[in-house]
Amino acid sequence: MTLADVGTVPFLDLQPVTEAVREEVLARWSTILDECSFIHGEPVRSFEKRFAAVCGATHGIGTANGTDALHLTLRALGIGAGDEVVVPTNTFVATAEAVVLAGARPSFADVDPSTLMLTPASIEAAVTPRTRAVVVVHLYGQMGDLTAVRATTERLGLLLVEDAAQAHDARWEGRPAGSFGVAGCFSFYPGKNLGAFGDAGAVVTSDDWLADRIRSMRDHGRAQGSHHEHVLVGSNSRLDSLQAAVLDAKLRFLPAWNEERRRLFDVYREGIDPQAARPVDELPGSLGVRHLAVVRVRDRDDVRRALAERGVGTGIHYPTPCHLLPPYTQYATGPLPVAEAAAREVVSLPLYPGMRREQAERVAALVNDCARPGGAP
Ligand SMILES: Cc1ncc(COP(=O)(O)O)c(C=O)c1O
C-alpha cells in the first residue's frame, strides 16, 4: 500500500472509541432503563470513585460539563466579586469564562514560548494584590512544570486549581493531573481523551471540605442526604447515570488509548521536518496524553488549505487568545506576545485512537509537502 492509498484523514473520528464500548454501554443503559435510576444512580458513584483513584485524589464529583467543574470549584473556594484569578490566555475560553461566571476577574498571563504553558515568571507577572488563585491549564494534554508552579502559588499564598479538561491521566514526574492543585477539573466532552456520549465533567480533590461543598453546589446546594434543605446557593450540574455508565465503561481503555495517542504523535515527531513544522515542546518530566497534536508553521492558513485539498482535516487550538476575545478585552492589561504569536502559527493535526500508523505517516509526508521548508517559526 502506498501513502496515496491511505485516502483522506479526518481531524477526528470517534467511531473506534465508540465501538469499543457499544455493547457494554447498551447493556448498562438497559439496566438503568429497567431501574429508572437516571439521577444519583450507582453508575455515577462507581465512576466518581474510580476516576478519583486514577487522578490520585480522594473524591470525585461528577458535574454536567467541564466548564461547571471549574466554575463550581472557584465558587466553592469562595472566589467572587473583587477577586482576580490568573489564567493563561491561550486556552479554551471556558477557563476564563468560569472565572467571570464566579464573579471574579481573569488576569491573563503569557506562557513559555516552547511549551506554551504557564511558568512561575509568567504567573508572577499577572499577579496583583487582588489575586486569589491560579488556574493552570494542561494544554493539549501535556503538563508544564507543576513542581515549580505549585512552589510559586504556595509562596504567594494563592490557591492552585488545575484545568485538566484535556489531560486525563497525564503525569508530571509520575504524579497524575488533578493531584497538584486544591482541585482538578475535567471535561468529558465527546472528543476528549475520556469522552461521554454527550456533555459531562468532574472535579477531583483530596480536600474533604471542598468536596462536600461542590457535591452540594452541583445539586442546588442541598444538604447531604436531604431533598428539601438547601444550605448553599448551588446550581443544577449533576452528572447523570447514562453518561456515567459510558465513562465507567471507557475508563479501562484510557491507558491504552493514551498510549496509542503517544505512539501516533511519535510518528509525527519522526516524520515531520521540524524546520517546516515545529511540534510544541514537552518537558522531560511530563508524560502527556496528546489530546491534540499541535505543530507551529508559518502561513498557517495556507498550510491548512493545502492539507484540506489533500484530504487531511486539521483544527486550530486556539485562533484567538482569550484576552483578545470581545467579551474579555475589558480584562486585558496589555499585549501577551508569546501567546499572540502562537495563535497565528498553531495547527492541530489528526490524532485519535483507532487512527492507523499509515495515516499518520501520510499526514506527516503531506505536512512536509505543504509547509514552507525552513519556515517553521
Ligand atoms: C482547557 C479546557 N477547559 C475547559 C473546557 C470546558 O469543558 P466543557 O466543554 O466540558 O464545558 C474545555 C473543553 O471543552 C477545555 O478544553
The ligand as an SDF file (V2000), in Angstrom:
LIG
                    3D

 16 16  0  0  0  0  0  0  0  0999 V2000
   -8.9660   23.5810   28.5140 C   0  0  0  0  0  0  0  0  0  0  0  0
  -10.4520   23.4090   28.6340 C   0  0  0  0  0  0  0  0  0  0  0  0
  -11.0840   23.9220   29.6980 N   0  0  0  0  0  0  0  0  0  0  0  0
  -12.4110   23.7820   29.8780 C   0  0  0  0  0  0  0  0  0  0  0  0
  -13.1770   23.0960   28.9530 C   0  0  0  0  0  0  0  0  0  0  0  0
  -14.6650   23.0760   29.1540 C   0  0  0  0  0  0  0  0  0  0  0  0
  -15.2120   21.7990   29.1810 O   0  0  0  0  0  0  0  0  0  0  0  0
  -16.7200   21.5690   28.6830 P   0  0  0  0  0  0  0  0  0  0  0  0
  -16.7460   21.7320   27.2070 O   0  0  0  0  0  0  0  0  0  0  0  0
  -16.9950   20.1580   29.1080 O   0  0  0  0  0  0  0  0  0  0  0  0
  -17.5810   22.5430   29.3890 O   0  0  0  0  0  0  0  0  0  0  0  0
  -12.5580   22.5100   27.8510 C   0  0  0  0  0  0  0  0  0  0  0  0
  -13.2890   21.6810   26.8760 C   0  0  0  0  0  0  0  0  0  0  0  0
  -14.0110   21.9840   26.0290 O   0  0  0  0  0  0  0  0  0  0  0  0
  -11.1630   22.6830   27.6670 C   0  0  0  0  0  0  0  0  0  0  0  0
  -10.5220   22.1730   26.6020 O   0  0  0  0  0  0  0  0  0  0  0  0
  1  2  1  0
  2  3  1  0
  2 15  2  0
  3  4  2  0
  4  5  1  0
  5  6  1  0
  5 12  2  0
  6  7  1  0
  7  8  1  0
  8  9  2  0
  8 10  1  0
  8 11  1  0
 12 13  1  0
 12 15  1  0
 13 14  2  0
 15 16  1  0
M  END
$$$$
